[in-house]
Amino acid sequence: MKNVQLCCGSNRIEGWENYDQDMDVTKPLRFGNSSVDTLLIEHGVEHFNTHEILRLFQECHRVLKPGGKVRICVPSLGKITDREHAKDLILSHGHQMVFSPARPSEKSTTENMQKT
């Protein structure tokens, strides 16, 4: 079974292939078609722009085996009520995209956050 974690930082999972800055996920992933059982991306996609995220998702689909699973976790601002705190969390950590559970189909860029 091939389990791969992308954008892992220092959170390496034993028994998994773990990649961070050693793999540029904005480029084609270096796995063959239908070769990965499980993909995990935690707190990674929010650091890319919309075009890069969509390209990454296409690559995830390409490398996953039929029936394979992908888990993508992003920070949620749903429980943060202080706007300044939210801006600090986003802008101080290099986020380019914000996801909100209140409006899952609506996305905001950090550029919009900076204007307010």
CNS distance restraints for C-alpha pairs under 8 A (distance, minus, plus):
assign (resid   1 and name CA) (resid  36 and name CA) 7.71 0.50 0.50
assign (resid   1 and name CA) (resid  37 and name CA) 6.16 0.50 0.50
assign (resid   2 and name CA) (resid  16 and name CA) 7.34 0.50 0.50
assign (resid   2 and name CA) (resid  17 and name CA) 7.77 0.50 0.50
assign (resid   2 and name CA) (resid  35 and name CA) 7.48 0.50 0.50
assign (resid   2 and name CA) (resid  36 and name CA) 5.23 0.50 0.50
assign (resid   2 and name CA) (resid  37 and name CA) 5.28 0.50 0.50
assign (resid   2 and name CA) (resid  38 and name CA) 6.72 0.50 0.50
assign (resid   3 and name CA) (resid  15 and name CA) 7.92 0.50 0.50
assign (resid   3 and name CA) (resid  16 and name CA) 5.18 0.50 0.50
assign (resid   3 and name CA) (resid  17 and name CA) 6.28 0.50 0.50
assign (resid   3 and name CA) (resid  36 and name CA) 6.39 0.50 0.50
assign (resid   3 and name CA) (resid  37 and name CA) 5.80 0.50 0.50
assign (resid   3 and name CA) (resid  38 and name CA) 4.72 0.50 0.50
assign (resid   3 and name CA) (resid  39 and name CA) 6.10 0.50 0.50
assign (resid   4 and name CA) (resid  16 and name CA) 5.64 0.50 0.50
assign (resid   4 and name CA) (resid  17 and name CA) 4.75 0.50 0.50
assign (resid   4 and name CA) (resid  18 and name CA) 6.02 0.50 0.50
assign (resid   4 and name CA) (resid  19 and name CA) 7.81 0.50 0.50
assign (resid   4 and name CA) (resid  36 and name CA) 7.19 0.50 0.50
assign (resid   4 and name CA) (resid  38 and name CA) 6.15 0.50 0.50
assign (resid   4 and name CA) (resid  39 and name CA) 4.95 0.50 0.50
assign (resid   4 and name CA) (resid  40 and name CA) 6.33 0.50 0.50
assign (resid   5 and name CA) (resid  13 and name CA) 7.86 0.50 0.50
assign (resid   5 and name CA) (resid  16 and name CA) 6.88 0.50 0.50
assign (resid   5 and name CA) (resid  17 and name CA) 6.17 0.50 0.50
assign (resid   5 and name CA) (resid  18 and name CA) 4.85 0.50 0.50
assign (resid   5 and name CA) (resid  19 and name CA) 6.19 0.50 0.50
assign (resid   5 and name CA) (resid  39 and name CA) 5.71 0.50 0.50
assign (resid   5 and name CA) (resid  40 and name CA) 4.59 0.50 0.50
assign (resid   5 and name CA) (resid  41 and name CA) 5.95 0.50 0.50
assign (resid   6 and name CA) (resid  18 and name CA) 6.24 0.50 0.50
assign (resid   6 and name CA) (resid  19 and name CA) 4.99 0.50 0.50
assign (resid   6 and name CA) (resid  20 and name CA) 5.95 0.50 0.50
assign (resid   6 and name CA) (resid  23 and name CA) 7.98 0.50 0.50
assign (resid   6 and name CA) (resid  25 and name CA) 7.75 0.50 0.50
assign (resid   6 and name CA) (resid  39 and name CA) 7.42 0.50 0.50
assign (resid   6 and name CA) (resid  40 and name CA) 6.23 0.50 0.50
assign (resid   6 and name CA) (resid  41 and name CA) 5.18 0.50 0.50
assign (resid   6 and name CA) (resid  42 and name CA) 7.76 0.50 0.50
assign (resid   6 and name CA) (resid  44 and name CA) 7.74 0.50 0.50
assign (resid   7 and name CA) (resid  19 and name CA) 6.02 0.50 0.50
assign (resid   7 and name CA) (resid  20 and name CA) 4.37 0.50 0.50
assign (resid   7 and name CA) (resid  21 and name CA) 7.24 0.50 0.50
assign (resid   7 and name CA) (resid  41 and name CA) 6.13 0.50 0.50
assign (resid   7 and name CA) (resid  42 and name CA) 6.98 0.50 0.50
assign (resid   7 and name CA) (resid  43 and name CA) 7.48 0.50 0.50
assign (resid   7 and name CA) (resid  44 and name CA) 5.34 0.50 0.50
assign (resid   8 and name CA) (resid  12 and name CA) 6.34 0.50 0.50
assign (resid   8 and name CA) (resid  18 and name CA) 6.39 0.50 0.50
assign (resid   8 and name CA) (resid  19 and name CA) 6.01 0.50 0.50
assign (resid   8 and name CA) (resid  20 and name CA) 5.21 0.50 0.50
assign (resid   8 and name CA) (resid  41 and name CA) 7.18 0.50 0.50
assign (resid   8 and name CA) (resid  42 and name CA) 6.97 0.50 0.50
assign (resid   8 and name CA) (resid  44 and name CA) 7.79 0.50 0.50
assign (resid   9 and name CA) (resid  19 and name CA) 7.82 0.50 0.50
assign (resid   9 and name CA) (resid  20 and name CA) 5.54 0.50 0.50
assign (resid   9 and name CA) (resid  21 and name CA) 7.87 0.50 0.50
assign (resid  12 and name CA) (resid  16 and name CA) 7.82 0.50 0.50
assign (resid  12 and name CA) (resid  18 and name CA) 5.88 0.50 0.50
assign (resid  13 and name CA) (resid  17 and name CA) 7.83 0.50 0.50
assign (resid  13 and name CA) (resid  18 and name CA) 6.92 0.50 0.50
assign (resid  19 and name CA) (resid  23 and name CA) 5.95 0.50 0.50
assign (resid  20 and name CA) (resid  24 and name CA) 7.93 0.50 0.50
assign (resid  23 and name CA) (resid  29 and name CA) 7.90 0.50 0.50
assign (resid  24 and name CA) (resid  29 and name CA) 7.85 0.50 0.50
assign (resid  25 and name CA) (resid  29 and name CA) 6.29 0.50 0.50
assign (resid  25 and name CA) (resid  56 and name CA) 6.47 0.50 0.50
assign (resid  26 and name CA) (resid  52 and name CA) 5.70 0.50 0.50
assign (resid  26 and name CA) (resid  53 and name CA) 7.81 0.50 0.50
assign (resid  26 and name CA) (resid  55 and name CA) 7.17 0.50 0.50
assign (resid  26 and name CA) (resid  56 and name CA) 6.32 0.50 0.50
assign (resid  27 and name CA) (resid  56 and name CA) 7.84 0.50 0.50
assign (resid  28 and name CA) (resid  56 and name CA) 7.85 0.50 0.50
assign (resid  28 and name CA) (resid  59 and name CA) 6.46 0.50 0.50
assign (resid  29 and name CA) (resid  59 and name CA) 6.38 0.50 0.50
assign (resid  29 and name CA) (resid  60 and name CA) 8.00 0.50 0.50
assign (resid  29 and name CA) (resid  63 and name CA) 7.81 0.50 0.50
assign (resid  31 and name CA) (resid  35 and name CA) 6.58 0.50 0.50
assign (resid  31 and name CA) (resid  36 and name CA) 7.62 0.50 0.50
assign (resid  31 and name CA) (resid  63 and name CA) 6.14 0.50 0.50
assign (resid  32 and name CA) (resid  63 and name CA) 5.95 0.50 0.50
assign (resid  33 and name CA) (resid  62 and name CA) 5.48 0.50 0.50
assign (resid  33 and name CA) (resid  63 and name CA) 4.53 0.50 0.50
assign (resid  33 and name CA) (resid  64 and name CA) 7.09 0.50 0.50
assign (resid  33 and name CA) (resid  65 and name CA) 7.64 0.50 0.50
assign (resid  34 and name CA) (resid  62 and name CA) 6.28 0.50 0.50
assign (resid  34 and name CA) (resid  63 and name CA) 4.56 0.50 0.50
assign (resid  34 and name CA) (resid  64 and name CA) 4.67 0.50 0.50
assign (resid  34 and name CA) (resid  65 and name CA) 3.90 0.50 0.50
assign (resid  34 and name CA) (resid  66 and name CA) 6.75 0.50 0.50
assign (resid  35 and name CA) (resid  63 and name CA) 5.51 0.50 0.50
assign (resid  35 and name CA) (resid  64 and name CA) 5.92 0.50 0.50
assign (resid  35 and name CA) (resid  65 and name CA) 5.53 0.50 0.50
assign (resid  36 and name CA) (resid  63 and name CA) 5.76 0.50 0.50
assign (resid  36 and name CA) (resid  64 and name CA) 4.73 0.50 0.50
assign (resid  36 and name CA) (resid  65 and name CA) 5.57 0.50 0.50
assign (resid  36 and name CA) (resid  68 and name CA) 7.06 0.50 0.50
assign (resid  37 and name CA) (resid  64 and name CA) 5.95 0.50 0.50
assign (resid  37 and name CA) (resid  65 and name CA) 5.65 0.50 0.50
assign (resid  37 and name CA) (resid  67 and name CA) 7.85 0.50 0.50
assign (resid  37 and name CA) (resid  68 and name CA) 4.72 0.50 0.50
assign (resid  37 and name CA) (resid  69 and name CA) 6.44 0.50 0.50
assign (resid  38 and name CA) (resid  64 and name CA) 7.09 0.50 0.50
assign (resid  38 and name CA) (resid  68 and name CA) 5.72 0.50 0.50
assign (resid  38 and name CA) (resid  69 and name CA) 4.84 0.50 0.50
assign (resid  38 and name CA) (resid  70 and name CA) 5.66 0.50 0.50
assign (resid  38 and name CA) (resid  71 and name CA) 7.96 0.50 0.50
assign (resid  39 and name CA) (resid  60 and name CA) 7.46 0.50 0.50
assign (resid  39 and name CA) (resid  64 and name CA) 7.68 0.50 0.50
assign (resid  39 and name CA) (resid  69 and name CA) 6.37 0.50 0.50
assign (resid  39 and name CA) (resid  70 and name CA) 4.58 0.50 0.50
assign (resid  39 and name CA) (resid  71 and name CA) 6.30 0.50 0.50
assign (resid  40 and name CA) (resid  70 and name CA) 5.83 0.50 0.50
assign (resid  40 and name CA) (resid  71 and name CA) 4.91 0.50 0.50
assign (resid  40 and name CA) (resid  72 and name CA) 6.06 0.50 0.50
assign (resid  41 and name CA) (resid  45 and name CA) 7.42 0.50 0.50
assign (resid  41 and name CA) (resid  70 and name CA) 7.94 0.50 0.50
assign (resid  41 and name CA) (resid  71 and name CA) 6.30 0.50 0.50
assign (resid  41 and name CA) (resid  72 and name CA) 4.85 0.50 0.50
assign (resid  41 and name CA) (resid  73 and name CA) 6.32 0.50 0.50
assign (resid  42 and name CA) (resid  71 and name CA) 7.84 0.50 0.50
assign (resid  42 and name CA) (resid  72 and name CA) 5.79 0.50 0.50
assign (resid  42 and name CA) (resid  73 and name CA) 4.60 0.50 0.50
assign (resid  42 and name CA) (resid  74 and name CA) 6.28 0.50 0.50
assign (resid  43 and name CA) (resid  72 and name CA) 7.94 0.50 0.50
assign (resid  43 and name CA) (resid  73 and name CA) 5.84 0.50 0.50
assign (resid  43 and name CA) (resid  74 and name CA) 4.88 0.50 0.50
assign (resid  43 and name CA) (resid  75 and name CA) 6.40 0.50 0.50
assign (resid  44 and name CA) (resid  48 and name CA) 7.83 0.50 0.50
assign (resid  44 and name CA) (resid  73 and name CA) 7.92 0.50 0.50
assign (resid  44 and name CA) (resid  74 and name CA) 7.15 0.50 0.50
assign (resid  45 and name CA) (resid  53 and name CA) 6.18 0.50 0.50
assign (resid  45 and name CA) (resid  74 and name CA) 7.09 0.50 0.50
assign (resid  45 and name CA) (resid  97 and name CA) 7.94 0.50 0.50
assign (resid  46 and name CA) (resid  74 and name CA) 6.64 0.50 0.50
assign (resid  46 and name CA) (resid  75 and name CA) 8.00 0.50 0.50
assign (resid  46 and name CA) (resid  95 and name CA) 5.37 0.50 0.50
assign (resid  46 and name CA) (resid  96 and name CA) 5.80 0.50 0.50
assign (resid  46 and name CA) (resid  97 and name CA) 4.77 0.50 0.50
assign (resid  46 and name CA) (resid  98 and name CA) 6.52 0.50 0.50
assign (resid  47 and name CA) (resid  94 and name CA) 6.09 0.50 0.50
assign (resid  47 and name CA) (resid  95 and name CA) 4.45 0.50 0.50
assign (resid  47 and name CA) (resid  96 and name CA) 5.08 0.50 0.50
assign (resid  47 and name CA) (resid  97 and name CA) 6.60 0.50 0.50
assign (resid  48 and name CA) (resid  52 and name CA) 5.86 0.50 0.50
assign (resid  48 and name CA) (resid  53 and name CA) 6.09 0.50 0.50
assign (resid  48 and name CA) (resid  95 and name CA) 7.28 0.50 0.50
assign (resid  48 and name CA) (resid  96 and name CA) 5.63 0.50 0.50
assign (resid  48 and name CA) (resid  97 and name CA) 6.86 0.50 0.50
assign (resid  49 and name CA) (resid  53 and name CA) 6.20 0.50 0.50
assign (resid  49 and name CA) (resid  96 and name CA) 5.82 0.50 0.50
assign (resid  49 and name CA) (resid  97 and name CA) 6.51 0.50 0.50
assign (resid  50 and name CA) (resid  54 and name CA) 6.21 0.50 0.50
assign (resid  50 and name CA) (resid  97 and name CA) 7.53 0.50 0.50
assign (resid  51 and name CA) (resid  55 and name CA) 6.25 0.50 0.50
assign (resid  52 and name CA) (resid  56 and name CA) 6.11 0.50 0.50
assign (resid  53 and name CA) (resid  57 and name CA) 6.20 0.50 0.50
assign (resid  54 and name CA) (resid  58 and name CA) 6.28 0.50 0.50
assign (resid  55 and name CA) (resid  59 and name CA) 6.28 0.50 0.50
assign (resid  56 and name CA) (resid  60 and name CA) 6.17 0.50 0.50
assign (resid  57 and name CA) (resid  61 and name CA) 6.28 0.50 0.50
assign (resid  58 and name CA) (resid  62 and name CA) 6.24 0.50 0.50
assign (resid  59 and name CA) (resid  63 and name CA) 6.24 0.50 0.50
assign (resid  60 and name CA) (resid  64 and name CA) 6.08 0.50 0.50
assign (resid  60 and name CA) (resid  70 and name CA) 7.60 0.50 0.50
assign (resid  64 and name CA) (resid  68 and name CA) 5.34 0.50 0.50
assign (resid  64 and name CA) (resid  69 and name CA) 7.21 0.50 0.50
assign (resid  74 and name CA) (resid  99 and name CA) 7.33 0.50 0.50
assign (resid  75 and name CA) (resid  99 and name CA) 7.29 0.50 0.50
assign (resid  76 and name CA) (resid  98 and name CA) 7.78 0.50 0.50
assign (resid  76 and name CA) (resid  99 and name CA) 6.05 0.50 0.50
assign (resid  76 and name CA) (resid 100 and name CA) 5.77 0.50 0.50
assign (resid  76 and name CA) (resid 101 and name CA) 6.81 0.50 0.50
assign (resid  77 and name CA) (resid  86 and name CA) 6.90 0.50 0.50
assign (resid  77 and name CA) (resid  99 and name CA) 7.26 0.50 0.50
assign (resid  77 and name CA) (resid 100 and name CA) 5.88 0.50 0.50
assign (resid  77 and name CA) (resid 101 and name CA) 7.65 0.50 0.50
assign (resid  78 and name CA) (resid 100 and name CA) 6.10 0.50 0.50
assign (resid  78 and name CA) (resid 101 and name CA) 5.94 0.50 0.50
assign (resid  78 and name CA) (resid 102 and name CA) 6.76 0.50 0.50
assign (resid  80 and name CA) (resid  85 and name CA) 7.51 0.50 0.50
assign (resid  80 and name CA) (resid  86 and name CA) 6.43 0.50 0.50
assign (resid  81 and name CA) (resid  86 and name CA) 7.76 0.50 0.50
assign (resid  82 and name CA) (resid  86 and name CA) 6.33 0.50 0.50
assign (resid  83 and name CA) (resid  87 and name CA) 6.16 0.50 0.50
assign (resid  84 and name CA) (resid  88 and name CA) 6.14 0.50 0.50
assign (resid  85 and name CA) (resid  89 and name CA) 6.20 0.50 0.50
assign (resid  86 and name CA) (resid  90 and name CA) 6.24 0.50 0.50
assign (resid  87 and name CA) (resid  91 and name CA) 5.84 0.50 0.50
assign (resid  87 and name CA) (resid 113 and name CA) 6.65 0.50 0.50
assign (resid  87 and name CA) (resid 114 and name CA) 7.83 0.50 0.50
assign (resid  88 and name CA) (resid  92 and name CA) 5.53 0.50 0.50
assign (resid  89 and name CA) (resid  93 and name CA) 6.39 0.50 0.50
assign (resid  90 and name CA) (resid  94 and name CA) 6.76 0.50 0.50
assign (resid  90 and name CA) (resid  95 and name CA) 5.48 0.50 0.50
assign (resid  90 and name CA) (resid  98 and name CA) 7.80 0.50 0.50
assign (resid  90 and name CA) (resid 110 and name CA) 7.27 0.50 0.50
assign (resid  91 and name CA) (resid  95 and name CA) 6.24 0.50 0.50
assign (resid  91 and name CA) (resid 110 and name CA) 6.92 0.50 0.50
assign (resid  91 and name CA) (resid 114 and name CA) 7.96 0.50 0.50
assign (resid  95 and name CA) (resid 110 and name CA) 6.71 0.50 0.50
assign (resid  96 and name CA) (resid 109 and name CA) 5.70 0.50 0.50
assign (resid  96 and name CA) (resid 110 and name CA) 5.15 0.50 0.50
assign (resid  96 and name CA) (resid 111 and name CA) 7.68 0.50 0.50
assign (resid  97 and name CA) (resid 107 and name CA) 7.05 0.50 0.50
assign (resid  97 and name CA) (resid 108 and name CA) 6.08 0.50 0.50
assign (resid  97 and name CA) (resid 109 and name CA) 4.75 0.50 0.50
assign (resid  97 and name CA) (resid 110 and name CA) 6.00 0.50 0.50
assign (resid  98 and name CA) (resid 107 and name CA) 5.99 0.50 0.50
assign (resid  98 and name CA) (resid 108 and name CA) 5.32 0.50 0.50
assign (resid  98 and name CA) (resid 109 and name CA) 6.08 0.50 0.50
assign (resid  98 and name CA) (resid 110 and name CA) 6.99 0.50 0.50
assign (resid  99 and name CA) (resid 104 and name CA) 6.85 0.50 0.50
assign (resid  99 and name CA) (resid 106 and name CA) 7.56 0.50 0.50
assign (resid  99 and name CA) (resid 107 and name CA) 5.68 0.50 0.50
assign (resid  99 and name CA) (resid 108 and name CA) 7.13 0.50 0.50
assign (resid 100 and name CA) (resid 104 and name CA) 5.66 0.50 0.50
assign (resid 100 and name CA) (resid 106 and name CA) 7.41 0.50 0.50
assign (resid 100 and name CA) (resid 107 and name CA) 7.19 0.50 0.50
assign (resid 103 and name CA) (resid 107 and name CA) 7.94 0.50 0.50
assign (resid 108 and name CA) (resid 112 and name CA) 6.54 0.50 0.50
assign (resid 108 and name CA) (resid 113 and name CA) 7.64 0.50 0.50
assign (resid 109 and name CA) (resid 113 and name CA) 6.78 0.50 0.50
assign (resid 110 and name CA) (resid 114 and name CA) 6.19 0.50 0.50
assign (resid 111 and name CA) (resid 115 and name CA) 6.55 0.50 0.50
assign (resid 112 and name CA) (resid 116 and name CA) 6.94 0.50 0.50
